[in-house]
Structure formats: C-alpha cells, structure tokens
Amino acid sequence: MKMKKLMVLLLSCSVVFAGSFTNAYAAEVVEEENTQVEQNNSEEIEEETLPEEQESEALPEDQQTVTEKEESEQTVAPEEEQIPTNESENAVDVENTEVKAAEAKGLGLEPDADGFVIEDGILWDYRGSAVSIKIPENVTTIGSYAFNGPYSLKKIEVGRNVVKLQENAFFGSEAEEIILPDTITEIPGHTFSLCNNLKKIVLPESVQTIGEMVFTGTEIERVYIPAATQTIYYNAFENFSGYNDHLTIYCQENSVAHNFAQNNRISYKITSLPSAVKNLKATANGKNNVKLTWSASDRAEGYLVYGQKNGKYAYVGMTNSNSKTTFTDTKALDADYNYYWVFPYITNIDDKMQAGPCEKYVYAKGVLPAVKNLKAASEKGGVKLTWGRVSGAEGYLVYGRRAGGNYEYIGMTRNDKYTDKKASKTEYNYYWVYPYHTNVQGKMIAGATPKYTYGRAR
C-alpha cells in the first residue's frame, strides 16, 4: 500500500510541475496585491495593538472560537496562490493531493451491509472482503480511487446502470478481472493506473475516448479496443520501460486503434473475421474416409470442419494452422453421402475461437478412391482391361455397356486386370471399374470410378 501511495505522489507531482510555468505570472500579481494589503493592515494593527500585559490575558471561550476561525481564514491562501517554488512546497502540494484522494474514497461515509460506500449514485469506496463483486444497481458513477484496495478483491463486474467513470476510478486496484458495460463511453485519465494484476481487459463497444495515462504503471498484456473508439490520448499506454513489450492491442482493421498501435510500435491483432474459404472439395479417400481440400483464407488461424451424417449436423474436426488446408474425416459414412462445411477461424482476446463464414457445402462417401490408369486393349476374342491397384481394396467390380446393350454388371476380380470375353468386335464397348471393400455389416461397398474406357475385340 505504501508503494501505491508513493506512485500517487509521483503521478501528482507531474501534474503540479506541468502547471508551474503558467501560474508563475499569477503569483507575481498576487504577491503585489498581498503586499499592498499587508501595508494597509499593518497601519490598522498598530493603532489597535493591545498593551503587552493584556496579550497574556485569557479571552472568553466564545471569543477564542471566533479568533481561531479568523486566524485560519487568514493563514490559508486561496488555491491559485499556492504556487510551488521549490521542492518543499512541492511536497506540501503532493500531500494535499493524497488527502484529496482519501477524501474521494468517501471518508466519513458509512458502508452498506455489503461494504459499498455510496452517496447520490456515486460509488466512493469498497470496504468489504469479497473476492468477486458486482456493482449495485443504484450506482451510476464509479468515483475516483474507489478500488485502491482491498487486496482480497479479484473480480469487479460493473453493471449497465453505471454510465460514468471518474478519473482514477480503478487506480491501484488489485483486481485481476474488470468487466465494463456497454453504457460507458469514456475511459478517463489514470482509470487503470497501477492495476498490477490486470493482464487483459475488453473495452465495451460503446467506448469512444481513452484518456491520458489510462494504463500507466500496469503490466497489461491484452487490450481490446472497439472500432467505435475515435480518440486515444498519445500517452494512454505510457508505461515503465519494457512493460509494453508483451502488450497486444486487439482491434478492427483500419480502425483508430489499429493506426495507434502501428504508429506507437505496439503489437496488434486484427479481430475482423476472415473471409470464406475458396475451392472447397470432398473426395473419397478410403474405407470410411473422406478427404477435404480448400484454398487458404487470409488471417485465418485455422479451420473448423462441420458435417451432416444421417441427417445430424455436428462438429467433425479442425486444423490449427492457416497453411493446413486439408482434413480427412476418418469416420465418414460409406453407404451414404456425408455433407461438409469448412469455417476459417481466429481467436479473440480470451483465446476463444470465432468462426468466419462458409459459402458452400460439399459431399462424398467414405469409400475407396477411384483406380488410376484404367486402360482397354483389344485382343483376340475380347477386350483386356488394366488399372493401378488401390490401397485397401478387397477386389474390383467391372461394369460396362456392350454394343447395343445397357449399362450392366460385367464381372469382378481381386487382381488389377480383367478380360471381357463377350465384347463386341464390330462396335465399341464401354467399361467402368470400381474398387470395393466390405463394411461392418458385411455389405460390399463400391468405391469411386474414373472416366470410362472403351475398346473392341479382335
């Protein structure tokens, strides 16, 4: 607590020195006027001075009270005349500032049953011992230094009835979390100064102005500044050397906060949602496997994959990098189509994912992929088909349409070749080859097929 008081003194001194040059001229004028007044008073006092023997006589009690009051009024100079001219006078002014800070906390007022000191809608102090509090509904303003202690308080939630923060409202608070409502439009000077435990804060979308030295003396790491903020004082994040090295400002692209972060060389993160992925495709990739591919989305930190199977829409999986633009669903249906959506995402100030849009869906079955290099060769008495083997295939189904006939089953094999001995010699015959696997129900499931091939028997 002593350290915080010391920081109050230091911050107050900066204010005092800043005004000393402006007040110097006023001091000279006041001094001339006071000199003239003192000369006039001196003449009057000489005429009314009591004999020495009467000065030691005790005055009546009622006259003592009046005399003390008059003396007090004569010795206390008006505010504008208290101009510091050296270090000792500065110290006096700092002490007065500390007294004002104490008075601002509502000294002399009694706390309610929950420890809140409230007068005319202004919360001046909290004297309870709770770890987490919510500001009472009858509070409309948080007063200066209202939370400069106690040390037990870790979370402060400010309700929507609060519309104003005074300067230094949370100065020196030990809270780790402060939640502000969207009724606040200004964060005035020194609001969070010396909040040593405050690592992150989300400023509400209603905030338009961030004042002077708001985060001075903090070790703040993450601050969300909304697009509505139009004014940020140049020294709002002025801090001790090295304290802003780990600071990240979360903001909208091309906002005032974005420009402020760039101009002050503060790390920032754009919170605008990434655009939808392009070139989304789904292909059969094996037994109960469907492979998804797409083009990267700008600023995406990863991608969320959702799917619909048997009429049920649900989360399927994710990738955690912008460059990882493929995903394989290893639990895809093989006897029916699977439908997929891919959403690019970013993480917000709370490390929670926020998904961007998805413009289209794709679909495929979890079956074996098509054979490659399917060819047809004419030979005596038939057409010989050959192809490349497919991993995981238990065999291959051959379908075709012979001259003058319909599309039909031709035959099957466990090898990578097959000869159709009933092929026409006068007209072309057309062929399709499907790899297959057997599912858990014992059903033969045909995979994908490439474009047909054709040939004639010799």
Solvent accessible surface area in square Angstrom, and as a share of the most:
residue,aa,sasa,rsa
1,M,95,0.42
2,K,176,0.75
3,M,131,0.58
4,K,11,0.05
5,K,90,0.38
6,L,84,0.42
7,M,24,0.11
8,V,7,0.04
9,L,46,0.23
10,L,96,0.48
11,L,23,0.12
12,S,12,0.08
13,C,29,0.17
14,S,59,0.38
15,V,102,0.59
16,V,25,0.14
17,F,102,0.43
18,A,80,0.62
19,G,24,0.23
20,S,27,0.17
21,F,177,0.74
22,T,111,0.65
23,N,59,0.30
24,A,49,0.38
25,Y,161,0.61
26,A,42,0.32
27,A,30,0.23
28,E,103,0.46
29,V,57,0.33
30,V,27,0.16
31,E,115,0.52
32,E,125,0.56
33,E,103,0.46
34,N,60,0.31
35,T,63,0.36
36,Q,103,0.46
37,V,78,0.45
38,E,112,0.50
39,Q,101,0.45
40,N,73,0.38
41,N,67,0.34
42,S,50,0.32
43,E,113,0.51
44,E,100,0.45
45,I,110,0.56
46,E,127,0.57
47,E,146,0.66
48,E,132,0.59
49,T,84,0.49
50,L,100,0.50
51,P,60,0.38
52,E,146,0.66
53,E,123,0.55
54,Q,74,0.33
55,E,115,0.52
56,S,100,0.64
57,E,112,0.50
58,A,95,0.73
59,L,86,0.43
60,P,70,0.44
61,E,146,0.65
62,D,100,0.52
63,Q,88,0.39
64,Q,79,0.35
65,T,90,0.52
66,V,84,0.48
67,T,48,0.28
68,E,114,0.51
69,K,132,0.56
70,E,88,0.39
71,E,94,0.42
72,S,58,0.37
73,E,113,0.51
74,Q,150,0.67
75,T,110,0.64
76,V,98,0.56
77,A,40,0.31
78,P,66,0.42
79,E,139,0.62
80,E,112,0.50
81,E,53,0.24
82,Q,82,0.36
83,I,24,0.12
84,P,21,0.13
85,T,106,0.62
86,N,78,0.40
87,E,148,0.67
88,S,73,0.47
89,E,65,0.29
90,N,18,0.09
91,A,52,0.40
92,V,88,0.50
93,D,35,0.18
94,V,9,0.05
95,E,105,0.47
96,N,59,0.30
97,T,35,0.20
98,E,52,0.23
99,V,80,0.46
100,K,116,0.49
101,A,13,0.10
102,A,34,0.27
103,E,109,0.49
104,A,21,0.17
105,K,34,0.15
106,G,5,0.05
107,L,114,0.57
108,G,77,0.74
109,L,51,0.25
110,E,149,0.67
111,P,49,0.31
112,D,68,0.35
113,A,114,0.88
114,D,100,0.52
115,G,8,0.07
116,F,13,0.05
117,V,0,0.00
118,I,44,0.22
119,E,79,0.36
120,D,134,0.70
121,G,16,0.16
122,I,40,0.20
123,L,0,0.00
124,W,46,0.16
125,D,9,0.05
126,Y,8,0.03
127,R,95,0.35
128,G,18,0.17
129,S,95,0.62
130,A,40,0.31
131,V,91,0.52
132,S,63,0.41
133,I,16,0.08
134,K,126,0.53
135,I,6,0.03
136,P,36,0.22
137,E,147,0.66
138,N,95,0.49
139,V,0,0.00
140,T,60,0.35
141,T,16,0.09
142,I,0,0.00
143,G,0,0.00
144,S,18,0.12
145,Y,24,0.09
146,A,0,0.00
147,F,1,0.00
148,N,15,0.07
149,G,11,0.11
150,P,38,0.24
151,Y,107,0.41
152,S,43,0.28
153,L,3,0.02
154,K,69,0.29
155,K,67,0.28
156,I,0,0.00
157,E,58,0.26
158,V,5,0.03
159,G,17,0.16
160,R,154,0.56
161,N,71,0.37
162,V,1,0.00
163,V,85,0.49
164,K,116,0.49
165,L,7,0.03
166,Q,43,0.19
167,E,97,0.43
168,N,22,0.11
169,A,0,0.00
170,F,0,0.00
171,F,3,0.01
172,G,0,0.00
173,S,2,0.01
174,E,26,0.12
175,A,1,0.01
176,E,95,0.42
177,E,76,0.34
178,I,7,0.03
179,I,66,0.34
180,L,13,0.07
181,P,11,0.07
182,D,76,0.40
183,T,34,0.20
184,I,1,0.00
185,T,69,0.40
186,E,85,0.38
187,I,0,0.00
188,P,11,0.07
189,G,7,0.07
190,H,28,0.12
191,T,0,0.00
192,F,0,0.00
193,S,0,0.00
194,L,8,0.04
195,C,0,0.00
196,N,64,0.33
197,N,45,0.23
198,L,0,0.00
199,K,82,0.35
200,K,83,0.35
201,I,4,0.02
202,V,66,0.38
203,L,0,0.00
204,P,13,0.08
205,E,102,0.46
206,S,27,0.18
207,V,0,0.00
208,Q,98,0.43
209,T,34,0.20
210,I,0,0.00
211,G,5,0.05
212,E,81,0.36
213,M,33,0.15
214,V,0,0.00
215,F,0,0.00
216,T,8,0.05
217,G,2,0.02
218,T,0,0.00
219,E,77,0.35
220,I,1,0.01
221,E,73,0.33
222,R,72,0.26
223,V,0,0.00
224,Y,26,0.10
225,I,0,0.00
226,P,0,0.00
227,A,49,0.38
228,A,43,0.34
229,T,1,0.00
230,Q,118,0.53
231,T,61,0.36
232,I,21,0.10
233,Y,93,0.35
234,Y,170,0.64
235,N,11,0.06
236,A,0,0.00
237,F,9,0.04
238,E,87,0.39
239,N,32,0.17
240,F,87,0.36
241,S,117,0.75
242,G,42,0.40
243,Y,80,0.30
244,N,42,0.21
245,D,110,0.57
246,H,142,0.63
247,L,1,0.00
248,T,29,0.17
249,I,0,0.00
250,Y,13,0.05
251,C,0,0.00
252,Q,59,0.26
253,E,87,0.39
254,N,121,0.62
255,S,14,0.09
256,V,49,0.28
257,A,0,0.00
258,H,15,0.07
259,N,71,0.37
260,F,22,0.09
261,A,0,0.00
262,Q,89,0.39
263,N,122,0.63
264,N,68,0.35
265,R,232,0.85
266,I,17,0.08
267,S,64,0.41
268,Y,84,0.32
269,K,53,0.22
270,I,22,0.11
271,T,18,0.11
272,S,26,0.17
273,L,91,0.45
274,P,2,0.01
275,S,67,0.43
276,A,7,0.05
277,V,10,0.06
278,K,113,0.48
279,N,102,0.53
280,L,6,0.03
281,K,124,0.53
282,A,19,0.15
283,T,75,0.44
284,A,20,0.15
285,N,62,0.32
286,G,10,0.09
287,K,95,0.40
288,N,46,0.24
289,N,32,0.16
290,V,0,0.00
291,K,75,0.32
292,L,0,0.00
293,T,46,0.27
294,W,16,0.05
295,S,41,0.27
296,A,58,0.45
297,S,4,0.03
298,D,113,0.59
299,R,97,0.36
300,A,5,0.04
301,E,54,0.24
302,G,0,0.00
303,Y,0,0.00
304,L,21,0.10
305,V,0,0.00
306,Y,61,0.23
307,G,2,0.02
308,Q,62,0.28
309,K,43,0.18
310,N,112,0.58
311,G,61,0.59
312,K,157,0.66
313,Y,112,0.43
314,A,55,0.43
315,Y,111,0.42
316,V,38,0.22
317,G,9,0.08
318,M,67,0.30
319,T,13,0.07
320,N,104,0.54
321,S,33,0.21
322,N,52,0.27
323,S,93,0.60
324,K,109,0.46
325,T,28,0.16
326,T,69,0.40
327,F,37,0.16
328,T,48,0.28
329,D,5,0.03
330,T,85,0.49
331,K,165,0.70
332,A,2,0.01
333,L,43,0.21
334,D,13,0.07
335,A,62,0.48
336,D,72,0.38
337,Y,97,0.37
338,N,0,0.00
339,Y,71,0.27
340,Y,0,0.00
341,W,53,0.19
342,V,0,0.00
343,F,41,0.17
344,P,0,0.00
345,Y,8,0.03
346,I,4,0.02
347,T,29,0.17
348,N,31,0.16
349,I,9,0.05
350,D,60,0.31
351,D,89,0.46
352,K,134,0.57
353,M,88,0.39
354,Q,72,0.32
355,A,46,0.35
356,G,7,0.07
357,P,72,0.45
358,C,29,0.18
359,E,123,0.55
360,K,108,0.46
361,Y,111,0.42
362,V,14,0.08
363,Y,118,0.45
364,A,10,0.08
365,K,66,0.28
366,G,0,0.00
367,V,8,0.05
368,L,2,0.01
369,P,46,0.29
370,A,29,0.22
371,V,2,0.01
372,K,152,0.64
373,N,114,0.58
374,L,25,0.13
375,K,127,0.54
376,A,28,0.22
377,A,56,0.43
378,S,50,0.32
379,E,55,0.25
380,K,178,0.75
381,G,36,0.35
382,G,0,0.00
383,V,0,0.00
384,K,71,0.30
385,L,0,0.00
386,T,50,0.29
387,W,13,0.05
388,G,25,0.24
389,R,154,0.56
390,V,18,0.10
391,S,106,0.68
392,G,58,0.56
393,A,28,0.21
394,E,71,0.32
395,G,0,0.00
396,Y,5,0.02
397,L,17,0.09
398,V,0,0.00
399,Y,61,0.23
400,G,0,0.00
401,R,96,0.35
402,R,48,0.18
403,A,33,0.26
404,G,84,0.81
405,G,34,0.33
406,N,121,0.62
407,Y,108,0.41
408,E,77,0.34
409,Y,110,0.42
410,I,21,0.11
411,G,8,0.08
412,M,81,0.36
413,T,21,0.12
414,R,165,0.60
415,N,78,0.40
416,D,46,0.24
417,K,105,0.44
418,Y,51,0.19
419,T,42,0.24
420,D,3,0.02
421,K,164,0.70
422,K,156,0.66
423,A,11,0.09
424,S,25,0.16
425,K,126,0.54
426,T,111,0.64
427,E,96,0.43
428,Y,100,0.38
429,N,0,0.00
430,Y,59,0.23
431,Y,1,0.00
432,W,51,0.18
433,V,0,0.00
434,Y,40,0.15
435,P,0,0.00
436,Y,6,0.02
437,H,1,0.01
438,T,44,0.26
439,N,17,0.09
440,V,135,0.78
441,Q,144,0.64
442,G,55,0.53
443,K,119,0.51
444,M,89,0.40
445,I,12,0.06
446,A,45,0.35
447,G,8,0.08
448,A,36,0.28
449,T,42,0.24
450,P,37,0.24
451,K,161,0.68
452,Y,87,0.33
453,T,19,0.11
454,Y,112,0.43
455,G,7,0.07
456,R,96,0.35
457,A,7,0.05
458,R,162,0.59
